[in-house]
Amino acid sequence: MADFEGILPAIITPMDSDGNLNEAAFREVMEFNIQAGVTGFWVAGGTGESVLLDDEENMRIADIAADQNRGRVNNIMHVGAATTKRAAALAEHAAEAGVEAICCVPPFFYRQTDEAIVQHYKTVGAAANVPLFVYNLPSATGVEITPELMQKIQDGVPQLKGLKHSAMNQGNVRAFAEMGLDVLIGNSMLMLPAMINGATGCVDGPPNAAPEFWVEIWRAYQAGDIDAAKAAQSQGSKVTDIVREFGMHGVLKALLTERLGIDCGDPRLPTLPLTPQQREEVISRAAAIGVGRVAVAQSDD
């Protein structure tokens, strides 16, 4: 059994009216997902707008996530940055804050050699010395982690535990799994087929807003009820369709604001907020597939 498996939503970063981190809303979004049955969180990743936050904000998010979850689920904190020095500092802080693992995109903007990428991960991994996940997101970073490159990372980075696979080549899921890695699929529409192919779970933004669908996929799959898993995958994919049409950050913040009765704010600029008309359509379409208002109990101290 994998150490990191199941549903780990790539959690949003709620903002207040001034565009700053809304800690109370962040905690409530986490609690909503925990009560829904998620097994962890991918914190301050692409969905969490980490590259639009400063390092102090990302460090504060690590502190809050570790405190809110208190070991109930696995926090995988994203520490990726454009320089190795910054990524290593974020990794060191995340481990000190008490997260269960870290994740990191490869160096981006300037094209690096395989040797430089391995050295980057080696430095970042050593700074935290907790399980490390590679974030394979070539559409944003311009770097694809192939099985060949992953083997070099695995040989050089003892903290390597797995990866979030958000590349187009889904055939590599099996290759990564056969390397003994925990493979978390980064496309929530492909969770079920990816698990059949060797993935241990799913990390993506849409499960933030409707975790019940993806939790059901996981539970049904574990129980051997493939028909129920297919049905839940179909419902969850309708949420993902809305996200893809209107934009990840605006849609998830709008849906969580509506579902939890809290204000999760707007995306951080330069990402534009939804228009009032778009917001109304998003909420209406989500409600039509059962994604409506919920009540969230407070966690015990």
C-alpha positions as CSV (number, residue, x, y, z in Angstrom):
1,M,0.0,0.0,0.0
2,A,1.3,3.5,-0.8
3,D,2.0,6.0,1.9
4,F,0.4,8.8,-0.1
5,E,-2.8,7.7,-1.7
6,G,-6.4,8.6,-2.3
7,I,-7.7,12.1,-2.8
8,L,-5.4,15.0,-2.1
9,P,-7.1,18.2,-3.4
10,A,-4.8,20.9,-4.7
11,I,-6.2,23.4,-2.3
12,I,-7.0,27.0,-3.2
13,T,-5.6,30.0,-1.4
14,P,-8.6,32.1,-0.3
15,M,-8.1,35.9,-0.4
16,D,-9.7,38.7,1.5
17,S,-11.1,41.9,0.0
18,D,-7.7,43.4,-0.1
19,G,-6.2,40.5,-1.9
20,N,-4.3,39.0,1.1
21,L,-4.4,35.5,2.5
22,N,-7.7,34.8,4.3
23,E,-6.6,32.4,7.0
24,A,-10.1,31.7,8.4
25,A,-11.4,30.8,5.0
26,F,-8.4,28.6,4.3
27,R,-8.9,26.7,7.4
28,E,-12.6,26.2,6.7
29,V,-11.9,24.9,3.2
30,M,-9.5,22.4,4.6
31,E,-11.9,21.3,7.3
32,F,-14.7,20.9,4.7
33,N,-12.5,18.6,2.6
34,I,-11.3,16.6,5.6
35,Q,-14.9,16.0,6.7
36,A,-15.7,14.8,3.2
37,G,-13.0,12.1,3.5
38,V,-10.0,13.4,1.6
39,T,-6.7,11.8,2.5
40,G,-4.5,14.9,2.2
41,F,-3.8,18.1,0.5
42,W,-1.4,19.4,-2.2
43,V,-0.8,22.8,-0.6
44,A,0.3,26.0,-2.4
45,G,0.6,24.4,-5.8
46,G,-0.7,25.7,-9.1
47,T,-4.3,25.8,-7.8
48,G,-3.0,27.6,-4.7
49,E,-1.5,30.3,-6.8
50,S,1.9,29.8,-5.2
51,V,3.9,31.5,-7.9
52,L,1.8,34.6,-7.4
53,L,2.5,34.7,-3.6
54,D,5.7,35.9,-1.9
55,D,7.8,33.5,0.1
56,E,6.5,34.8,3.4
57,E,2.9,34.0,2.3
58,N,3.9,30.5,1.2
59,M,5.6,29.9,4.6
60,R,2.5,31.1,6.5
61,I,0.4,28.7,4.4
62,A,2.6,25.8,5.4
63,D,2.2,26.8,9.1
64,I,-1.6,27.0,8.8
65,A,-1.9,23.7,6.9
66,A,0.2,21.8,9.4
67,D,-1.7,23.3,12.4
68,Q,-5.2,22.8,10.9
69,N,-4.7,19.2,10.0
70,R,-2.5,18.2,12.9
71,G,-1.6,14.9,11.3
72,R,-5.1,13.9,10.4
73,V,-4.3,13.8,6.7
74,N,-1.1,14.2,4.7
75,N,0.0,17.7,3.7
76,I,2.3,17.8,0.7
77,M,3.6,21.4,0.6
78,H,4.8,22.9,-2.7
79,V,8.1,24.6,-2.3
80,G,9.0,25.2,-6.0
81,A,10.7,28.4,-6.9
82,A,12.8,29.8,-9.8
83,T,16.0,29.5,-7.8
84,T,17.4,26.5,-5.8
85,K,18.2,28.8,-2.9
86,R,14.5,30.0,-2.5
87,A,13.1,26.5,-3.0
88,A,15.5,25.0,-0.4
89,A,14.5,27.7,2.1
90,L,10.8,27.1,1.6
91,A,11.5,23.3,1.9
92,E,13.3,23.8,5.2
93,H,10.5,25.9,6.6
94,A,7.8,23.5,5.5
95,A,9.5,20.6,7.3
96,E,9.9,22.7,10.4
97,A,6.2,23.6,10.2
98,G,5.3,20.0,10.3
99,V,4.0,19.0,6.9
100,E,4.2,15.3,6.0
101,A,6.0,15.9,2.6
102,I,7.1,18.5,0.1
103,C,6.7,18.8,-3.6
104,C,8.6,20.9,-6.1
105,V,8.4,21.8,-9.8
106,P,11.7,21.5,-11.7
107,P,13.7,24.7,-12.3
108,F,11.8,26.8,-14.8
109,F,12.2,29.7,-17.3
110,Y,15.8,29.0,-18.1
111,R,16.2,25.6,-19.7
112,Q,18.4,23.4,-17.5
113,T,20.4,20.2,-18.1
114,D,19.3,16.9,-16.5
115,E,22.3,17.2,-14.2
116,A,21.2,20.7,-13.0
117,I,17.6,19.4,-12.4
118,V,18.9,16.5,-10.4
119,Q,21.1,18.8,-8.3
120,H,18.2,21.1,-7.7
121,Y,16.1,18.3,-6.3
122,K,19.0,16.9,-4.3
123,T,19.5,20.3,-2.6
124,V,15.8,20.9,-2.0
125,G,15.3,17.3,-0.7
126,A,18.2,17.6,1.7
127,A,17.0,20.9,3.1
128,A,13.7,19.3,4.3
129,N,14.6,15.6,4.6
130,V,11.0,14.6,4.4
131,P,9.4,12.7,1.5
132,L,9.7,14.6,-1.8
133,F,7.3,14.6,-4.7
134,V,8.3,15.9,-8.1
135,Y,5.7,18.1,-9.7
136,N,5.6,17.1,-13.4
137,L,3.8,20.0,-15.0
138,P,5.5,20.6,-18.4
139,S,2.6,22.9,-19.7
140,A,3.7,25.5,-17.1
141,T,7.4,24.8,-16.5
142,G,8.5,23.8,-20.0
143,V,10.2,20.7,-18.5
144,E,8.8,17.2,-18.8
145,I,9.9,14.7,-16.2
146,T,10.3,11.5,-18.4
147,P,10.9,8.1,-16.9
148,E,14.5,8.5,-18.0
149,L,15.0,11.8,-16.1
150,M,13.0,10.4,-13.2
151,Q,15.5,7.5,-12.9
152,K,18.3,10.0,-12.6
153,I,16.4,11.9,-9.9
154,Q,15.6,8.7,-8.1
155,D,19.3,7.7,-8.2
156,G,20.5,11.0,-6.8
157,V,17.7,12.1,-4.4
158,P,17.2,9.8,-1.4
159,Q,14.1,11.7,-0.2
160,L,12.2,11.0,-3.5
161,K,8.8,9.4,-2.8
162,G,6.7,10.0,-5.9
163,L,5.3,12.6,-8.2
164,K,2.2,14.4,-9.4
165,H,1.9,13.5,-13.0
166,S,0.3,16.3,-15.0
167,A,1.9,15.6,-18.4
168,M,0.0,14.5,-21.4
169,N,1.7,11.1,-21.7
170,Q,-0.5,8.9,-19.5
171,G,1.4,5.8,-20.5
172,N,4.2,7.0,-18.2
173,V,2.0,6.4,-15.2
174,R,2.7,2.7,-15.4
175,A,6.5,3.3,-15.9
176,F,6.6,5.5,-12.8
177,A,4.6,3.0,-10.7
178,E,7.0,0.3,-11.7
179,M,9.8,2.4,-10.4
180,G,8.2,2.1,-6.9
181,L,7.0,5.7,-6.9
182,D,3.7,6.9,-5.5
183,V,2.0,8.3,-8.6
184,L,-0.6,11.0,-8.0
185,I,-2.5,11.7,-11.2
186,G,-2.9,15.5,-11.9
187,N,-5.9,15.3,-14.1
188,S,-9.1,14.6,-12.1
189,M,-11.0,13.5,-15.2
190,L,-8.5,10.6,-15.5
191,M,-8.4,9.4,-11.9
192,L,-10.1,6.0,-12.4
193,P,-8.1,5.0,-15.5
194,A,-4.9,6.2,-13.9
195,M,-5.5,4.1,-10.8
196,I,-6.1,1.1,-13.0
197,N,-2.8,1.9,-14.6
198,G,-0.9,2.1,-11.3
199,A,-1.6,5.5,-9.8
200,T,-2.1,5.7,-6.1
201,G,-4.5,8.6,-6.1
202,C,-5.4,12.1,-7.5
203,V,-4.2,15.6,-7.0
204,D,-6.1,18.3,-8.8
205,G,-8.1,21.5,-8.2
206,P,-11.7,20.5,-8.9
207,P,-11.9,18.1,-5.8
208,N,-11.6,21.2,-3.7
209,A,-15.1,22.2,-4.5
210,A,-16.7,18.8,-4.8
211,P,-14.6,16.3,-2.8
212,E,-17.5,13.9,-2.4
213,F,-17.3,12.8,-6.0
214,W,-13.6,11.9,-6.0
215,V,-13.8,10.4,-2.5
216,E,-16.5,8.1,-3.9
217,I,-14.3,7.2,-6.8
218,W,-11.6,6.2,-4.4
219,R,-13.8,4.3,-2.0
220,A,-15.7,2.4,-4.7
221,Y,-12.4,1.5,-6.5
222,Q,-11.0,0.2,-3.2
223,A,-14.1,-1.9,-2.7
224,G,-13.9,-3.3,-6.2
225,D,-17.1,-1.6,-7.3
226,I,-16.0,-0.3,-10.7
227,D,-19.5,0.6,-11.8
228,A,-19.9,2.9,-8.8
229,A,-16.4,4.3,-9.4
230,K,-17.3,5.0,-13.1
231,A,-20.5,6.8,-12.0
232,A,-18.7,9.0,-9.6
233,Q,-16.0,9.7,-12.2
234,S,-18.7,10.9,-14.6
235,Q,-20.2,13.3,-12.0
236,G,-16.8,14.6,-11.0
237,S,-15.8,15.2,-14.6
238,K,-18.8,17.5,-15.0
239,V,-17.2,19.8,-12.3
240,T,-13.9,19.6,-14.1
241,D,-15.7,20.7,-17.3
242,I,-16.9,23.8,-15.6
243,V,-13.5,24.6,-14.3
244,R,-11.9,24.2,-17.8
245,E,-14.5,26.4,-19.4
246,F,-14.3,29.3,-16.9
247,G,-10.9,29.0,-15.3
248,M,-9.6,27.1,-12.3
249,H,-9.1,29.9,-9.7
250,G,-12.2,31.9,-10.3
251,V,-14.5,28.8,-10.5
252,L,-13.2,27.1,-7.4
253,K,-13.2,30.2,-5.3
254,A,-16.8,31.0,-6.4
255,L,-18.0,27.4,-5.7
256,L,-16.4,27.2,-2.3
257,T,-17.8,30.7,-1.4
258,E,-21.3,29.4,-2.4
259,R,-21.0,26.0,-0.8
260,L,-19.5,27.0,2.5
261,G,-21.0,30.5,2.9
262,I,-17.7,32.1,3.3
263,D,-15.9,34.6,1.1
264,C,-12.9,33.0,-0.6
265,G,-12.2,36.1,-2.7
266,D,-10.9,36.4,-6.2
267,P,-7.8,35.1,-7.9
268,R,-4.7,37.2,-7.5
269,L,-3.9,39.5,-10.4
270,P,-3.0,39.1,-13.2
271,T,-5.6,36.3,-13.2
272,L,-9.0,38.1,-13.7
273,P,-12.0,37.4,-11.5
274,L,-15.2,35.9,-12.9
275,T,-17.7,38.4,-14.1
276,P,-21.1,38.5,-12.2
277,Q,-22.7,36.7,-15.2
278,Q,-20.0,34.0,-15.3
279,R,-20.3,33.5,-11.5
280,E,-24.0,33.0,-11.7
281,E,-23.7,30.5,-14.5
282,V,-21.0,28.6,-12.7
283,I,-23.0,28.3,-9.5
284,S,-26.2,27.4,-11.4
285,R,-24.5,24.6,-13.4
286,A,-22.8,23.2,-10.4
287,A,-26.1,23.1,-8.5
288,A,-27.7,21.2,-11.3
289,I,-25.2,18.3,-10.7
290,G,-25.6,18.4,-6.9
291,V,-22.8,20.7,-5.9
292,G,-24.7,23.0,-3.5
293,R,-24.5,24.5,0.0
294,V,-23.1,22.4,2.8
295,A,-22.6,22.8,6.6
296,V,-19.1,22.4,8.0
297,A,-18.5,21.4,11.6
298,Q,-15.6,22.9,13.5
299,S,-12.6,20.6,14.2
300,D,-11.9,19.6,17.8
301,D,-9.1,21.5,19.5
